Amino acid sequence: MVKAFYGTRQIRNVLRREGYKINRKRVQRLMRKMGIQSICGIGQKPVS
């Protein structure tokens, strides 16, 4: 199953696999500059 929603950590991991030397904070900064937001909390059930 392929996830359609990537956060900064997953984007960093993909870029590192492709050979880019980049950290999570730089990905965060670039996403903010480009107006890209990650979607979090989709499909998560409360743990209680």
MDTraj code that builds the backbone (N, CA, C; nanometers):
import mdtraj as md
import numpy as np

residues = "MET VAL LYS ALA PHE TYR GLY THR ARG GLN ILE ARG ASN VAL LEU ARG ARG GLU GLY TYR LYS ILE ASN ARG LYS ARG VAL GLN ARG LEU MET ARG LYS MET GLY ILE GLN SER ILE CYS GLY ILE GLY GLN LYS PRO VAL SER".split()
xyz = np.array([
    [0.0837, -0.1183, 0.0000],
    [0.0000, 0.0000, 0.0000],
    [0.0885, 0.1251, 0.0000],
    [0.0620, 0.2173, -0.0882],
    [0.1412, 0.3391, -0.1018],
    [0.0711, 0.4524, -0.0282],
    [0.1478, 0.5217, 0.0578],
    [0.0914, 0.6360, 0.1287],
    [0.1002, 0.7590, 0.0391],
    [-0.0083, 0.8319, 0.0284],
    [-0.0115, 0.9503, -0.0560],
    [0.0317, 1.0759, 0.0197],
    [0.0371, 1.0682, 0.1522],
    [0.0674, 1.1853, 0.2329],
    [0.2037, 1.1687, 0.2979],
    [0.2952, 1.2594, 0.2661],
    [0.4307, 1.2522, 0.3209],
    [0.4543, 1.3716, 0.4120],
    [0.5162, 1.3461, 0.5252],
    [0.5614, 1.4532, 0.6128],
    [0.7076, 1.4830, 0.5836],
    [0.7660, 1.5688, 0.6650],
    [0.9043, 1.6092, 0.6399],
    [1.0012, 1.4928, 0.6525],
    [0.9763, 1.4027, 0.7468],
    [1.0683, 1.2904, 0.7657],
    [1.0652, 1.1948, 0.6472],
    [0.9472, 1.1682, 0.5960],
    [0.9379, 1.0771, 0.4821],
    [0.9962, 1.1397, 0.3559],
    [0.9733, 1.2691, 0.3367],
    [1.0318, 1.3377, 0.2207],
    [1.1836, 1.3348, 0.2313],
    [1.2369, 1.3602, 0.3519],
    [1.3819, 1.3538, 0.3726],
    [1.4362, 1.2161, 0.3388],
    [1.3678, 1.1119, 0.3826],
    [1.4133, 0.9758, 0.3555],
    [1.4147, 0.9455, 0.2060],
    [1.3122, 0.9885, 0.1357],
    [1.3057, 0.9665, -0.0093],
    [1.4200, 1.0398, -0.0790],
    [1.4430, 1.1660, -0.0407],
    [1.5503, 1.2436, -0.1029],
    [1.6875, 1.1828, -0.0730],
    [1.7067, 1.1331, 0.0482],
    [1.8347, 1.0697, 0.0828],
    [1.8572, 0.9431, 0.0012],
    [1.7509, 0.8652, -0.0191],
    [1.7634, 0.7443, -0.1021],
    [1.8006, 0.7796, -0.2449],
    [1.7570, 0.8982, -0.2917],
    [1.7886, 0.9409, -0.4283],
    [1.9256, 1.0079, -0.4370],
    [1.9959, 1.0201, -0.3238],
    [2.1324, 1.0708, -0.3272],
    [2.1519, 1.2134, -0.2802],
    [2.0459, 1.2816, -0.2365],
    [2.0585, 1.4184, -0.1868],
    [2.0985, 1.4161, -0.0401],
    [2.1917, 1.5031, -0.0023],
    [2.2292, 1.5168, 0.1381],
    [2.1478, 1.6328, 0.1941],
    [2.0417, 1.5996, 0.2668],
    [1.9493, 1.7012, 0.3157],
    [1.8958, 1.6571, 0.4514],
    [1.8720, 1.7540, 0.5397],
    [1.8159, 1.7184, 0.6697],
    [1.6694, 1.7617, 0.6787],
    [1.6038, 1.7211, 0.7858],
    [1.4601, 1.7424, 0.8010],
    [1.4254, 1.8903, 0.8126],
    [1.5100, 1.9681, 0.8807],
    [1.4805, 2.1108, 0.8978],
    [1.4863, 2.1856, 0.7654],
    [1.5764, 2.1445, 0.6769],
    [1.5824, 2.2080, 0.5458],
    [1.4585, 2.1741, 0.4649],
    [1.4142, 2.0484, 0.4742],
    [1.2907, 2.0079, 0.4059],
    [1.1741, 2.0897, 0.4598],
    [1.1691, 2.1080, 0.5925],
    [1.0637, 2.1879, 0.6544],
    [1.0648, 2.3309, 0.6005],
    [1.1835, 2.3902, 0.5945],
    [1.1976, 2.5278, 0.5475],
    [1.1543, 2.5413, 0.4019],
    [1.1947, 2.4448, 0.3183],
    [1.1578, 2.4504, 0.1770],
    [1.0083, 2.4300, 0.1575],
    [0.9492, 2.3395, 0.2367],
    [0.8045, 2.3182, 0.2279],
    [0.7293, 2.4456, 0.2653],
    [0.7753, 2.5136, 0.3709],
    [0.7116, 2.6381, 0.4138],
    [0.7237, 2.7441, 0.3045],
    [0.8424, 2.7531, 0.2431],
    [0.8676, 2.8527, 0.1383],
    [0.7810, 2.8266, 0.0148],
    [0.7578, 2.6984, -0.0159],
    [0.6787, 2.6613, -0.1333],
    [0.5283, 2.6552, -0.1032],
    [0.4915, 2.6715, 0.0240],
    [0.3502, 2.6682, 0.0608],
    [0.2934, 2.5273, 0.0685],
    [0.3801, 2.4296, 0.0939],
    [0.3370, 2.2898, 0.1017],
    [0.3169, 2.2547, 0.2486],
    [0.2051, 2.1874, 0.2797],
    [0.1800, 2.1423, 0.4153],
    [0.1593, 1.9927, 0.4152],
    [0.2103, 1.9280, 0.5192],
    [0.1841, 1.7854, 0.5340],
    [0.0480, 1.7689, 0.6011],
    [-0.0142, 1.6579, 0.5747],
    [-0.1425, 1.6264, 0.6368],
    [-0.1168, 1.5222, 0.7429],
    [-0.1486, 1.5544, 0.8662],
    [-0.1236, 1.4591, 0.9746],
    [-0.2541, 1.4237, 1.0439],
    [-0.2530, 1.3090, 1.1046],
    [-0.3695, 1.2649, 1.1797],
    [-0.4765, 1.1958, 1.0982],
    [-0.4508, 1.1663, 0.9725],
    [-0.5484, 1.0986, 0.8885],
    [-0.5548, 0.9506, 0.9278],
    [-0.6704, 0.9028, 0.9570],
    [-0.6895, 0.7604, 0.9813],
    [-0.6332, 0.7071, 1.1107],
    [-0.6035, 0.7941, 1.2029],
    [-0.5511, 0.7481, 1.3312],
    [-0.6639, 0.7392, 1.4316],
    [-0.6672, 0.6295, 1.5063],
    [-0.7696, 0.6106, 1.6083],
    [-0.7123, 0.6500, 1.7437],
    [-0.7958, 0.7050, 1.8304],
    [-0.7474, 0.7381, 1.9644],
    [-0.7076, 0.6129, 2.0415],
    [-0.6000, 0.6211, 2.1160],
    [-0.5513, 0.5069, 2.1928],
    [-0.5943, 0.5261, 2.3373],
    [-0.7018, 0.4617, 2.3753],
    [-0.7456, 0.4701, 2.5150],
    [-0.8291, 0.3508, 2.5512],
])
top = md.Topology()
chain = top.add_chain()
for i, resn in enumerate(residues, 1):
    res = top.add_residue(resn, chain, resSeq=i)
    for name in ("N", "CA", "C"):
        top.add_atom(name, md.element.get_by_symbol(name[0]), res)
traj = md.Trajectory(xyz[None], top)
